[in-house]
Amino acid sequence: MPISSDYLAERASLIEQDRALRREFLATNQRSDDEVEADKIVRRIRAFEAGTIWKEEHPSIPHPFPGMEFLTGML
């Protein structure tokens, strides 16, 4: 059964209303152009590190970063 366009529109509206009530909404939607660019740069660096450092296998080291599971837990 296909989902109606009315349902999808109402769903999108509810999601938007919910997000507008979140505490981080104003901070993330009123950033300057420099802040947005800085965020993009940091995200690129973190993605690069995730692929080249944190996910790299080390055969001789069973767990290269003991106690640092919180850094790799979300990847």
NORZI-V740767 format. One record per backbone hydrogen bond with DSSP energy under -1.0 kcal/mol. NH is the residue of the N-H (numbers start at 1). CO is the residue of the C=O. Records with the same first field share a line. If there is no record, write none. Layout:
NH: CO  CO
//
This chain:
8: 4
9: 5
10: 6
11: 7
12: 8
13: 9
14: 10
15: 11
16: 12
17: 13
18: 14
19: 15
20: 16
22: 19
25: 22
28: 24
29: 25
30: 26
36: 32
37: 33
38: 34
39: 35
40: 36
41: 37
42: 38
43: 39
44: 40
45: 41
46: 42
47: 43
48: 44
49: 45
50: 46
51: 47
52: 48
53: 49
54: 49
55: 50
61: 58
68: 65
71: 68
73: 69
//
